[in-house]
Amino acid sequence: MKSSGGFAGFASGKIPLTPIPSSFFSEILPAIDHLGELKVTLYTFWALAAREGRFRYIRRDEIAEDELLMKGLKMPGASEEQALDEALERAVARGTLLRVGPLQDGLEQTYIFLNTAKGRAGAAALESGSWRPSGDPRMPVELRLERPNVFTLYEQNIGPLTPMISETLQEAENDYPERWIEEAIQIAVRNNVRKWTYVEAILKGWRVEGKDDRENRGDTEKALRRYLEGDSADFFDL
């Protein structure tokens, strides 16, 4: 069977694949009515799939440097740059992509993230100034800033950081000694209850009932009951 177009067909054997959430096809694709928006959105999925680092992003000027994409975006009565900006504006307005910078955030570049949990965390960190990309076009990865130990402990033992979790951890740092938080996370791991709500239940119990340096199994069992029986147990899962 011959194709009527100019594409010869996908190559045989193992070829790279680009992951795209199924919700894109069920919720976003049917609503897109602008070809440029569709092209830029799919391009961003493809570009970020090849990136590494805690936060994956692409700069607006990197997209503009892709001659094949820019040629495909060109529209009558508008330059390629104008077509790109309109496509990005539509994707951001739809909520598929997130855009940070340049003027409103004191940045020299415009950074594009996917609207995923990690993308939202990256955009929030960039806006707050707690993280900055490397700025090296040959190494599109971030410079990792030293963070308080509680953040590293959470990420290594419980799960990925989000803006909401980061704020919760900052509040915990203000309320409890760092040593308490570290020990409570260790207990959660040991008991295989890797939830912040459980860690917080341990900390609250220590604050109310007192804590010494001896391991108190009763404390952790009480904390487990608080976690399992609390009002938020079914739906508040940090």
N, C-alpha and C positions, 0 to 999 in steps of 0.2 A: 504494500500500500504506500503510495506516495503522498507526501504532504503538499498542500497547495501553496504554502508559504515558503519563505526563504530559510527557515530553521531546519537543520538536518536531523534533528532529534537528539534526545539525551544520550550521553555516552553510556556504554555498557560497563559493567563492573562496579566497583565501589566508588561512589561520588559523594562529595560533601553535601550535607543536608542542612537546611535552615529551620530551626524550630519556631513555630508560630502557634500561639495559644488557640485552641479550638473556638474560644469565645470571639476571636477576631472574625471568624467566618459566619458565626451565628448572629452577632450583635453589631459589629462595625462595618463589615464589608457590604451588607445590604443597604446601609445608610449612606455610603460614600457615593456622591454623584459628580465628583471632580477627578479627572484622570490624573492630574498632577499630584493631588493629595494621596491617591492610591499608590502612585509610583514612589513618592517620598516615604510613605509609611512602610511599604515593603522593603525599600532600600535600607531603611533604618534597622528593621529586623535583621536583614542580611549582614549589615555592617557590624552591628553590635554582637552578633553571634560569634564573630571572629575576634572580638576583643577579650582581654583578660583584665583582672584586677577586681578589687572589692566593688567598685562602682563602674559600670560600663556606660560610656557616653561617646558621642561624636560631636565635633565642633561644626558649626554652620559652614565655616570656610573650608573644612575638609569635604563636605558634600559638594560645595561649589567647585572644587577642584576636580571632580569626577566628570570628565568631558562627555562620556557616553550618556550618563544620567542627565546632565545639563542639556545636551542636545535633544534628548527625548522629552524634556520639560518645556521646550521652547513653544511659545504660543504667538499667534498673530497679534501685533500691536503691543507686545511686551518683550522686554529683554529676558534673557535666561535667568539673570539674577532676580528680576521681579517675579518671574514665574516660580522660582524656588521659594521666595519669601511668601508668596501667596499660598503655595502648597503647604509650607510649614505652619503658616497661620491657621489654615483650615484644620490641619491635624492636631494642633495644640488646642484649638477651640473645641474640637470634638472630644478631646481628652485622651486620645491615643498616645500622643507624645507630650513631654514636658520640656519647657524651655527656660533656661536661666541665663541672665545677662543680656547685653553687657551693661547698659547705663544704669538700670535700676539697682544693680547689685555691685557696682564698682568693679566689674570685670572687663577685660579687654576683648573677650570673645563671647560668642553665644554658644551655649552648650545644650545638647539635645539628649534627653533620656527617654526610655520607654516608660509608660505609666504602669510600672509594676511595683511590687513592694520594695525591691532594691533600688529601682529607679527613683521612687519617691524619696527614699532615704538619702540617696546620693544628691538629688536636687536640693533637699532640705539642708544637708551638710554644706553644700556649696553656697547656698544663700546665707547661711548663718556664719560662714567663714571658718567653720571648724575643719574644713578639708578643702584642699586646692589641687587641681590636676597638675601633672608634672610640667606641662608647657612644652615638652619635647615632642615634636611631631613624629620622631622615630620611635618613641616609646609612649604610646597612648595609654599610660597607666598612671594612677594617682600617686602622689607622695603621701605615704602613710604617716600621720601625725601620732605622736605618743598620746595615748588616751589613758584615763584612770583605769586601774586594774579591774574594776567591777565590769567595765564594758568588755574587756578581753575575756574575763571569766564567763560572762553571760554568753558571748558569741561562741566560745569554745565548748561550753557544756550544755547550753540550753537551746539556742537558735540564733538566726540572723537578727541584726538590729534593724529597727524601724524608728522613725521619729518619735512615735508614741512610747516605744520601749525605752529609747534613749532618755526621754524626759522622765519616765518612771524611775530609771536607774539613778538619774541625777538627784531626784527627790530622796531616794533611799540613801544615797551617800550623805545627804544632809541630816537624815534622821538616825542613821545607825553607824557604828564604827565599821571601818572597812574590813577589819578582821572578822566581825560578825557576819557580814555579807559573804565573805569568802567561805567561811565555815558552813553557812546555811546552804550555799550552792553545792558544796561538797556533800552535804547530807542528802540534798535532793538527788544528786547523781547516784549516791550509794543506794538510795531507796528506789531508784528508777522512776522518779516523779519529776521529770525535767520541765517543770512549769514555774513561771515566776510567782504565780499566786501561792504555790506551795512554799517557795522560799520566803515570801513575804509573811506567810502564816507563822513560820518558824521565828522570824525576826520579831513579829508582834508579840509572840508568846514570851520570848526572852525579855522584851522590854517590860511587859506587864508582870511577869512572874520572877524575873531575875535570871541571871545567867552566870555560871562559873566556868572554869576551864575543864571541868569533867564532862564527858559526854553523857547526856541524860536521855535515855531512850524514851522515857515518858514524854519529854518535851516534843520530840519528833513525832510520836504517835498522836499527841494532841494536835499538832500542826497538820498532820495528815487528815484528821477528822475535820478540822476547820476547813481545809481545802476541799474535801469531798462533800461536806455538808453546807458550805457557804452559799449565800444567795447568788454569787456570781460564778459558781463552779461550772455550770452548764454552758455558759456562753462567753465568759471573760477568760480568754486563753492567751496570755502574753508569753 
